[in-house]
Amino acid sequence: MHPRIDLARSETANKLTGPMLTANKNLEGTNLPPTTMELVKIRASQINGCARCLEIHTSAATKLGMPAEKLHLLAGWRDATVFSEPERAALEMTEAGTRLADAGGIPDDVWAHAAKHYDDEQMTALVAQIALINAFNRVNIMTQQPNVNR
C-alpha cells in the first residue's frame, strides 16, 4: 500500500494533525489511567481497521507493562476475564463511540456504566480519547498511511 498523501509534507495535514497530537498529549496529564487510554486506542483501531494505529498503540501498551494476554484478548473483551470493570466500561464506551450510527449515539446505560467508574474529568478524557483516536484512524485509513515500522 502506498500513501495517497505524504502527510509529513502536507502543510494542511500538519495544521490538522499538530493540534490533534497536542490534544492527545494533553490527555496524558489527566487522571484516566494510561493503560485504559491505550486499550481505548487499540480497540477503536481494531474496529476501524487502522494497522498504523494498532502498531503504535500495542507497542505503547507493552511499554506501559500491559500483559500480552490483555492485548491478545482485547477483540473478545466481553468474554475475557482479564479486564477490570472500569476497563470494561471504557471499552463499552469506545465501541459505542466508534460505532455511533449503529446505536444512535451513546446509550444511557453505557454512559451510566462508565460514569460508575470514572469521575467527570475522567469521563471527559475518555470521550476526548475516543474521538481523537477515531479521527486519527480515519485520516490514516483514508490516506492509506503505512505501518510505522514498514
MODELLER restraints for C-alpha pairs under 7 A, 6 or more apart:
rsr = mdl.restraints
at = mdl.atoms
rsr.add(forms.Gaussian(group=physical.xy_distance, feature=features.Distance(at['CA:1:A'], at['CA:144:A']), mean=6.87, stdev=0.5))
rsr.add(forms.Gaussian(group=physical.xy_distance, feature=features.Distance(at['CA:1:A'], at['CA:146:A']), mean=6.85, stdev=0.5))
rsr.add(forms.Gaussian(group=physical.xy_distance, feature=features.Distance(at['CA:2:A'], at['CA:144:A']), mean=6.61, stdev=0.5))
rsr.add(forms.Gaussian(group=physical.xy_distance, feature=features.Distance(at['CA:3:A'], at['CA:143:A']), mean=5.86, stdev=0.5))
rsr.add(forms.Gaussian(group=physical.xy_distance, feature=features.Distance(at['CA:3:A'], at['CA:144:A']), mean=4.71, stdev=0.5))
rsr.add(forms.Gaussian(group=physical.xy_distance, feature=features.Distance(at['CA:3:A'], at['CA:145:A']), mean=5.02, stdev=0.5))
rsr.add(forms.Gaussian(group=physical.xy_distance, feature=features.Distance(at['CA:3:A'], at['CA:146:A']), mean=6.64, stdev=0.5))
rsr.add(forms.Gaussian(group=physical.xy_distance, feature=features.Distance(at['CA:4:A'], at['CA:143:A']), mean=4.97, stdev=0.5))
rsr.add(forms.Gaussian(group=physical.xy_distance, feature=features.Distance(at['CA:4:A'], at['CA:144:A']), mean=5.92, stdev=0.5))
rsr.add(forms.Gaussian(group=physical.xy_distance, feature=features.Distance(at['CA:5:A'], at['CA:143:A']), mean=5.84, stdev=0.5))
rsr.add(forms.Gaussian(group=physical.xy_distance, feature=features.Distance(at['CA:7:A'], at['CA:13:A']), mean=5.54, stdev=0.5))
rsr.add(forms.Gaussian(group=physical.xy_distance, feature=features.Distance(at['CA:8:A'], at['CA:14:A']), mean=6.91, stdev=0.5))
rsr.add(forms.Gaussian(group=physical.xy_distance, feature=features.Distance(at['CA:27:A'], at['CA:125:A']), mean=6.21, stdev=0.5))
rsr.add(forms.Gaussian(group=physical.xy_distance, feature=features.Distance(at['CA:30:A'], at['CA:125:A']), mean=6.92, stdev=0.5))
rsr.add(forms.Gaussian(group=physical.xy_distance, feature=features.Distance(at['CA:31:A'], at['CA:122:A']), mean=6.34, stdev=0.5))
rsr.add(forms.Gaussian(group=physical.xy_distance, feature=features.Distance(at['CA:32:A'], at['CA:122:A']), mean=5.25, stdev=0.5))
rsr.add(forms.Gaussian(group=physical.xy_distance, feature=features.Distance(at['CA:32:A'], at['CA:125:A']), mean=6.79, stdev=0.5))
rsr.add(forms.Gaussian(group=physical.xy_distance, feature=features.Distance(at['CA:35:A'], at['CA:61:A']), mean=6.32, stdev=0.5))
rsr.add(forms.Gaussian(group=physical.xy_distance, feature=features.Distance(at['CA:35:A'], at['CA:64:A']), mean=6.82, stdev=0.5))
rsr.add(forms.Gaussian(group=physical.xy_distance, feature=features.Distance(at['CA:35:A'], at['CA:66:A']), mean=6.92, stdev=0.5))
rsr.add(forms.Gaussian(group=physical.xy_distance, feature=features.Distance(at['CA:36:A'], at['CA:87:A']), mean=6.22, stdev=0.5))
rsr.add(forms.Gaussian(group=physical.xy_distance, feature=features.Distance(at['CA:37:A'], at['CA:129:A']), mean=6.97, stdev=0.5))
rsr.add(forms.Gaussian(group=physical.xy_distance, feature=features.Distance(at['CA:38:A'], at['CA:57:A']), mean=6.02, stdev=0.5))
rsr.add(forms.Gaussian(group=physical.xy_distance, feature=features.Distance(at['CA:38:A'], at['CA:61:A']), mean=5.81, stdev=0.5))
rsr.add(forms.Gaussian(group=physical.xy_distance, feature=features.Distance(at['CA:40:A'], at['CA:90:A']), mean=6.89, stdev=0.5))
rsr.add(forms.Gaussian(group=physical.xy_distance, feature=features.Distance(at['CA:40:A'], at['CA:91:A']), mean=6.11, stdev=0.5))
rsr.add(forms.Gaussian(group=physical.xy_distance, feature=features.Distance(at['CA:40:A'], at['CA:94:A']), mean=5.99, stdev=0.5))
rsr.add(forms.Gaussian(group=physical.xy_distance, feature=features.Distance(at['CA:40:A'], at['CA:130:A']), mean=6.65, stdev=0.5))
rsr.add(forms.Gaussian(group=physical.xy_distance, feature=features.Distance(at['CA:41:A'], at['CA:57:A']), mean=6.60, stdev=0.5))
rsr.add(forms.Gaussian(group=physical.xy_distance, feature=features.Distance(at['CA:41:A'], at['CA:133:A']), mean=5.74, stdev=0.5))
rsr.add(forms.Gaussian(group=physical.xy_distance, feature=features.Distance(at['CA:42:A'], at['CA:54:A']), mean=5.67, stdev=0.5))
rsr.add(forms.Gaussian(group=physical.xy_distance, feature=features.Distance(at['CA:42:A'], at['CA:57:A']), mean=5.97, stdev=0.5))
rsr.add(forms.Gaussian(group=physical.xy_distance, feature=features.Distance(at['CA:42:A'], at['CA:58:A']), mean=6.68, stdev=0.5))
rsr.add(forms.Gaussian(group=physical.xy_distance, feature=features.Distance(at['CA:43:A'], at['CA:74:A']), mean=6.91, stdev=0.5))
rsr.add(forms.Gaussian(group=physical.xy_distance, feature=features.Distance(at['CA:43:A'], at['CA:75:A']), mean=6.92, stdev=0.5))
rsr.add(forms.Gaussian(group=physical.xy_distance, feature=features.Distance(at['CA:44:A'], at['CA:94:A']), mean=6.34, stdev=0.5))
rsr.add(forms.Gaussian(group=physical.xy_distance, feature=features.Distance(at['CA:44:A'], at['CA:95:A']), mean=6.75, stdev=0.5))
rsr.add(forms.Gaussian(group=physical.xy_distance, feature=features.Distance(at['CA:44:A'], at['CA:98:A']), mean=6.22, stdev=0.5))
rsr.add(forms.Gaussian(group=physical.xy_distance, feature=features.Distance(at['CA:44:A'], at['CA:133:A']), mean=6.97, stdev=0.5))
rsr.add(forms.Gaussian(group=physical.xy_distance, feature=features.Distance(at['CA:44:A'], at['CA:134:A']), mean=6.63, stdev=0.5))
rsr.add(forms.Gaussian(group=physical.xy_distance, feature=features.Distance(at['CA:45:A'], at['CA:53:A']), mean=6.15, stdev=0.5))
rsr.add(forms.Gaussian(group=physical.xy_distance, feature=features.Distance(at['CA:45:A'], at['CA:54:A']), mean=5.88, stdev=0.5))
rsr.add(forms.Gaussian(group=physical.xy_distance, feature=features.Distance(at['CA:45:A'], at['CA:137:A']), mean=6.36, stdev=0.5))
rsr.add(forms.Gaussian(group=physical.xy_distance, feature=features.Distance(at['CA:46:A'], at['CA:54:A']), mean=6.97, stdev=0.5))
rsr.add(forms.Gaussian(group=physical.xy_distance, feature=features.Distance(at['CA:48:A'], at['CA:137:A']), mean=6.73, stdev=0.5))
rsr.add(forms.Gaussian(group=physical.xy_distance, feature=features.Distance(at['CA:50:A'], at['CA:137:A']), mean=5.58, stdev=0.5))
rsr.add(forms.Gaussian(group=physical.xy_distance, feature=features.Distance(at['CA:50:A'], at['CA:141:A']), mean=6.15, stdev=0.5))
rsr.add(forms.Gaussian(group=physical.xy_distance, feature=features.Distance(at['CA:51:A'], at['CA:147:A']), mean=6.22, stdev=0.5))
rsr.add(forms.Gaussian(group=physical.xy_distance, feature=features.Distance(at['CA:52:A'], at['CA:146:A']), mean=6.18, stdev=0.5))
rsr.add(forms.Gaussian(group=physical.xy_distance, feature=features.Distance(at['CA:52:A'], at['CA:147:A']), mean=4.31, stdev=0.5))
rsr.add(forms.Gaussian(group=physical.xy_distance, feature=features.Distance(at['CA:52:A'], at['CA:148:A']), mean=6.13, stdev=0.5))
rsr.add(forms.Gaussian(group=physical.xy_distance, feature=features.Distance(at['CA:53:A'], at['CA:137:A']), mean=6.76, stdev=0.5))
rsr.add(forms.Gaussian(group=physical.xy_distance, feature=features.Distance(at['CA:55:A'], at['CA:147:A']), mean=6.81, stdev=0.5))
rsr.add(forms.Gaussian(group=physical.xy_distance, feature=features.Distance(at['CA:70:A'], at['CA:82:A']), mean=6.42, stdev=0.5))
rsr.add(forms.Gaussian(group=physical.xy_distance, feature=features.Distance(at['CA:73:A'], at['CA:80:A']), mean=6.48, stdev=0.5))
rsr.add(forms.Gaussian(group=physical.xy_distance, feature=features.Distance(at['CA:86:A'], at['CA:114:A']), mean=6.98, stdev=0.5))
rsr.add(forms.Gaussian(group=physical.xy_distance, feature=features.Distance(at['CA:86:A'], at['CA:117:A']), mean=5.42, stdev=0.5))
rsr.add(forms.Gaussian(group=physical.xy_distance, feature=features.Distance(at['CA:89:A'], at['CA:113:A']), mean=5.92, stdev=0.5))
rsr.add(forms.Gaussian(group=physical.xy_distance, feature=features.Distance(at['CA:89:A'], at['CA:114:A']), mean=4.72, stdev=0.5))
rsr.add(forms.Gaussian(group=physical.xy_distance, feature=features.Distance(at['CA:90:A'], at['CA:114:A']), mean=6.22, stdev=0.5))
rsr.add(forms.Gaussian(group=physical.xy_distance, feature=features.Distance(at['CA:92:A'], at['CA:110:A']), mean=6.65, stdev=0.5))
rsr.add(forms.Gaussian(group=physical.xy_distance, feature=features.Distance(at['CA:93:A'], at['CA:110:A']), mean=6.28, stdev=0.5))
rsr.add(forms.Gaussian(group=physical.xy_distance, feature=features.Distance(at['CA:93:A'], at['CA:111:A']), mean=6.97, stdev=0.5))
rsr.add(forms.Gaussian(group=physical.xy_distance, feature=features.Distance(at['CA:94:A'], at['CA:130:A']), mean=5.91, stdev=0.5))
rsr.add(forms.Gaussian(group=physical.xy_distance, feature=features.Distance(at['CA:96:A'], at['CA:106:A']), mean=5.66, stdev=0.5))
rsr.add(forms.Gaussian(group=physical.xy_distance, feature=features.Distance(at['CA:97:A'], at['CA:106:A']), mean=6.41, stdev=0.5))
rsr.add(forms.Gaussian(group=physical.xy_distance, feature=features.Distance(at['CA:97:A'], at['CA:130:A']), mean=6.59, stdev=0.5))
rsr.add(forms.Gaussian(group=physical.xy_distance, feature=features.Distance(at['CA:98:A'], at['CA:134:A']), mean=6.67, stdev=0.5))
rsr.add(forms.Gaussian(group=physical.xy_distance, feature=features.Distance(at['CA:100:A'], at['CA:106:A']), mean=6.83, stdev=0.5))
rsr.add(forms.Gaussian(group=physical.xy_distance, feature=features.Distance(at['CA:115:A'], at['CA:123:A']), mean=6.93, stdev=0.5))
